[in-house]
Amino acid sequence: MNALLRILAWLLAVALVALPVVAVLNGWVGAERWPLSRLRATGEFERVQAEQLRAAVAPYAARGFFAVDLDAAQQAVEGLPWVEHARVRKQWPDVLEIHVVEHRPFAFWGQDRLLSERGQLFPLPKDLADERLPRLDGPEARTAEVVGLYNEARAMFAPLGYGVAQLGMDARGSWSMTLDNGLEVVVGRDDARARMQRFARVLPQLLVRQARPIARADLRYTNGFTLAWGTPEAKAATSSPPPQAPAGAARTQPQQASST
């Protein structure tokens, strides 16, 4: 009996010591005594607002210094628009510290997403729908390949004075591109880089020979490509110049052009 009483007394003593610790760690008590009353945010902020961060972590900070769930608070911050990555830590005695890395948009991806400079896809915010960014598209698993070809295409056509407005890969792996002057280029699936390089090499010669702009080029040929010509640009009048017809507003039958 004495041994049993000693065991019970020992268990009671352990419980009296452990229960307050458990209560504090679970936020049952102590939130008022050890509150997280200050928020410190670091990072380069352009679109994420301090009020958004405060609202995201408030439910977790309310549990106090010892009971705050840092992983859950970090997930809440990373769920905010424009947040690519976040790190949440606590600092004695009352500071909750958040470091935020924002998405930096590189291009539109498909219809409703953006691609960040780090290669991550995230939902398209409404306030960026009219931003001047290139438009890329393709299977999500091949974003790096799409970006790689876009960068190469931009380097090919920049010396000619053209930018790449759109570039995409369809579900069958076929490439297409649109330059910033409206020229549509059907590249195809095989040897996309070689075909684009060949076209960029002869494009200045093609434009010199014709007064009409090229509206569409189909590069899916072994030794050449077909071209569809648009309407000539209207000449400026001396009084008030009429608006120019957009390139590709009208097309003729495709013509065969040699690539060599």
C-alpha positions as CSV (number, residue, x, y, z in Angstrom):
1,M,0.0,0.0,0.0
2,N,2.8,2.4,0.8
3,A,4.4,1.7,-2.5
4,L,1.2,2.4,-4.3
5,L,0.8,5.7,-2.5
6,R,4.3,6.7,-3.4
7,I,3.6,5.9,-7.0
8,L,0.4,7.9,-7.0
9,A,2.1,10.8,-5.2
10,W,4.9,10.8,-7.8
11,L,2.4,10.8,-10.7
12,L,0.5,13.7,-9.1
13,A,3.7,15.6,-8.8
14,V,4.7,15.0,-12.4
15,A,1.2,16.0,-13.5
16,L,1.3,19.2,-11.5
17,V,4.6,20.1,-13.2
18,A,3.7,19.0,-16.7
19,L,0.1,20.3,-17.0
20,P,1.1,24.0,-16.9
21,V,3.7,23.4,-19.5
22,V,1.3,21.5,-21.7
23,A,-1.3,24.3,-21.2
24,V,1.1,27.0,-22.2
25,L,2.4,25.1,-25.3
26,N,-1.1,24.5,-26.5
27,G,-2.2,28.0,-25.9
28,W,-4.8,27.2,-23.2
29,V,-3.1,29.7,-20.9
30,G,-0.3,32.2,-21.2
31,A,-1.4,34.0,-24.4
32,E,-1.9,37.2,-22.4
33,R,1.3,36.8,-20.4
34,W,3.5,36.0,-23.4
35,P,1.8,37.6,-26.4
36,L,3.2,38.1,-29.8
37,S,2.5,41.8,-30.0
38,R,4.9,42.9,-32.7
39,L,5.1,41.9,-36.4
40,R,8.4,42.4,-38.3
41,A,8.3,41.9,-42.1
42,T,11.4,41.8,-44.3
43,G,11.8,41.5,-48.0
44,E,11.4,43.6,-51.2
45,F,7.8,44.6,-51.2
46,E,6.0,45.9,-54.3
47,R,2.6,44.2,-54.2
48,V,2.2,42.5,-50.8
49,Q,0.7,44.8,-48.2
50,A,1.5,44.8,-44.4
51,E,-2.2,44.5,-43.7
52,Q,-2.4,41.3,-45.7
53,L,0.4,39.8,-43.7
54,R,-1.0,40.9,-40.4
55,A,-4.4,39.4,-41.2
56,A,-2.9,36.1,-42.4
57,V,-0.9,35.4,-39.2
58,A,-3.3,37.0,-36.7
59,P,-5.1,33.7,-35.8
60,Y,-1.8,32.0,-35.1
61,A,-0.1,34.9,-33.3
62,A,-3.1,35.1,-30.9
63,R,-2.1,31.9,-29.3
64,G,1.0,33.5,-27.8
65,F,4.8,33.1,-28.1
66,F,5.0,29.4,-27.0
67,A,1.9,28.1,-28.7
68,V,2.1,29.8,-32.1
69,D,2.1,27.3,-35.0
70,L,4.9,28.6,-37.2
71,D,4.4,26.1,-40.1
72,A,0.7,26.9,-40.3
73,A,1.4,30.7,-40.2
74,Q,3.9,30.3,-43.0
75,Q,1.4,28.4,-45.1
76,A,-1.1,31.1,-44.6
77,V,1.3,33.8,-45.8
78,E,2.4,31.7,-48.8
79,G,-1.3,31.4,-49.7
80,L,-1.5,35.2,-50.3
81,P,-1.5,36.6,-53.9
82,W,2.0,37.5,-55.1
83,V,3.8,35.6,-52.3
84,E,6.2,33.1,-53.8
85,H,7.9,32.0,-50.6
86,A,7.8,32.9,-47.0
87,R,9.6,32.1,-43.7
88,V,8.0,32.7,-40.4
89,R,10.0,32.8,-37.1
90,K,9.5,34.1,-33.6
91,Q,11.9,36.1,-31.6
92,W,11.9,36.5,-27.8
93,P,10.0,38.1,-26.2
94,D,7.1,39.2,-28.4
95,V,8.2,39.4,-32.1
96,L,6.8,37.4,-35.0
97,E,9.2,37.8,-37.9
98,I,8.1,37.2,-41.6
99,H,10.4,37.2,-44.5
100,V,8.6,37.3,-47.9
101,V,9.8,36.7,-51.4
102,E,7.4,38.1,-54.0
103,H,6.6,36.7,-57.4
104,R,8.2,38.7,-60.1
105,P,6.2,38.2,-63.2
106,F,8.1,37.1,-66.3
107,A,5.3,36.2,-68.7
108,F,1.6,35.4,-69.0
109,W,1.0,31.6,-69.1
110,G,-2.1,30.4,-70.9
111,Q,-5.3,32.2,-70.2
112,D,-5.3,32.7,-66.4
113,R,-1.8,32.3,-65.0
114,L,1.5,34.1,-64.8
115,L,5.0,32.6,-64.9
116,S,7.5,34.1,-62.4
117,E,11.2,34.8,-63.0
118,R,11.9,31.7,-60.9
119,G,9.8,29.6,-63.2
120,Q,6.8,29.2,-60.9
121,L,3.2,29.4,-62.1
122,F,0.7,31.3,-60.1
123,P,-2.8,32.7,-60.6
124,L,-3.2,35.8,-62.7
125,P,-4.2,38.8,-60.4
126,K,-6.9,41.0,-61.9
127,D,-4.8,44.1,-61.6
128,L,-2.2,42.7,-64.0
129,A,-4.4,41.5,-66.8
130,D,-3.4,44.4,-69.1
131,E,0.3,44.3,-68.2
132,R,2.7,44.3,-71.2
133,L,4.3,40.9,-70.9
134,P,5.1,38.1,-73.4
135,R,2.5,35.4,-73.6
136,L,3.8,31.8,-73.3
137,D,1.9,28.6,-73.2
138,G,2.5,24.8,-73.1
139,P,2.3,21.8,-70.9
140,E,3.0,22.7,-67.3
141,A,5.7,20.1,-67.0
142,R,7.6,21.7,-69.9
143,T,7.7,25.3,-68.7
144,A,11.5,25.4,-68.7
145,E,11.6,24.2,-72.3
146,V,9.2,26.9,-73.4
147,V,11.1,29.6,-71.6
148,G,14.4,28.4,-73.1
149,L,13.0,28.5,-76.6
150,Y,11.5,31.9,-76.0
151,N,14.8,33.3,-74.8
152,E,16.5,31.9,-77.9
153,A,13.9,33.3,-80.2
154,R,14.2,36.7,-78.7
155,A,17.9,36.7,-79.2
156,M,17.4,35.6,-82.9
157,F,14.9,38.3,-83.8
158,A,16.1,41.2,-81.7
159,P,18.9,42.2,-84.1
160,L,16.2,42.5,-86.8
161,G,14.2,44.9,-84.6
162,Y,11.5,42.5,-83.6
163,G,10.4,41.2,-80.3
164,V,8.6,37.9,-79.5
165,A,5.1,38.6,-78.3
166,Q,3.8,35.0,-78.0
167,L,5.3,31.6,-78.1
168,G,3.6,28.3,-77.2
169,M,3.6,24.6,-77.5
170,D,0.4,22.7,-78.0
171,A,-0.5,19.3,-76.6
172,R,1.1,17.5,-79.6
173,G,4.4,19.3,-79.0
174,S,4.0,21.7,-82.0
175,W,5.4,25.2,-81.7
176,S,4.0,28.5,-82.8
177,M,5.1,32.1,-82.4
178,T,3.9,35.7,-82.9
179,L,6.3,38.6,-83.3
180,D,5.5,42.0,-81.9
181,N,4.6,43.3,-85.4
182,G,1.8,40.7,-85.7
183,L,3.7,38.2,-87.8
184,E,2.4,34.7,-87.0
185,V,4.9,31.9,-87.4
186,V,4.0,28.2,-87.4
187,V,7.1,26.4,-86.4
188,G,6.1,22.8,-86.1
189,R,7.3,20.0,-83.9
190,D,10.7,19.0,-85.2
191,D,13.9,21.1,-85.3
192,A,12.2,24.2,-83.9
193,R,15.4,26.1,-83.2
194,A,16.9,25.3,-86.6
195,R,13.7,26.4,-88.4
196,M,13.5,29.6,-86.5
197,Q,17.2,30.4,-87.1
198,R,16.7,29.8,-90.8
199,F,13.7,32.0,-91.0
200,A,15.4,34.8,-89.0
201,R,18.4,34.7,-91.4
202,V,16.4,35.2,-94.6
203,L,13.6,37.5,-93.2
204,P,15.4,40.8,-94.0
205,Q,15.8,39.7,-97.7
206,L,12.1,38.7,-97.8
207,L,11.0,42.1,-96.6
208,V,13.2,44.0,-99.0
209,R,11.7,42.2,-102.0
210,Q,8.1,43.0,-101.0
211,A,6.2,46.2,-100.2
212,R,3.6,44.2,-98.4
213,P,4.1,42.9,-94.8
214,I,4.3,39.2,-94.1
215,A,1.2,38.2,-92.2
216,R,2.0,34.5,-91.6
217,A,4.9,32.1,-92.2
218,D,4.7,28.3,-92.1
219,L,8.1,26.8,-91.4
220,R,7.0,23.1,-91.5
221,Y,9.0,22.3,-94.6
222,T,12.3,20.7,-95.1
223,N,13.8,23.1,-97.6
224,G,11.6,26.2,-97.4
225,F,8.4,27.7,-96.0
226,T,5.2,29.3,-97.2
227,L,4.3,32.9,-96.7
228,A,1.0,34.7,-96.6
229,W,1.2,38.4,-97.4
230,G,-0.9,41.2,-95.8
231,T,-2.1,44.4,-97.3
232,P,0.4,47.2,-97.9
233,E,0.6,49.9,-95.3
234,A,-1.2,53.1,-96.3
235,K,1.1,56.0,-97.2
236,A,1.0,59.0,-95.0
237,A,-0.9,62.0,-96.4
238,T,0.3,65.6,-96.1
239,S,-2.7,66.8,-94.1
240,S,-3.9,64.2,-91.7
241,P,-2.6,60.6,-92.1
242,P,-5.2,57.9,-92.2
243,P,-4.8,55.0,-89.7
244,Q,-2.6,52.2,-91.0
245,A,-4.2,48.8,-91.7
246,P,-2.8,46.2,-89.2
247,A,-0.4,43.7,-90.6
248,G,-2.3,40.6,-91.6
249,A,-5.7,42.4,-92.0
250,A,-6.0,40.7,-95.4
251,R,-4.1,37.7,-96.8
252,T,-3.3,36.4,-100.2
253,Q,-2.8,32.8,-101.1
254,P,0.4,31.5,-99.5
255,Q,3.6,31.7,-101.7
256,Q,6.5,29.2,-101.6
257,A,9.8,30.8,-100.5
258,S,13.1,29.2,-100.5
259,S,15.1,29.2,-97.3
260,T,18.4,29.1,-99.0
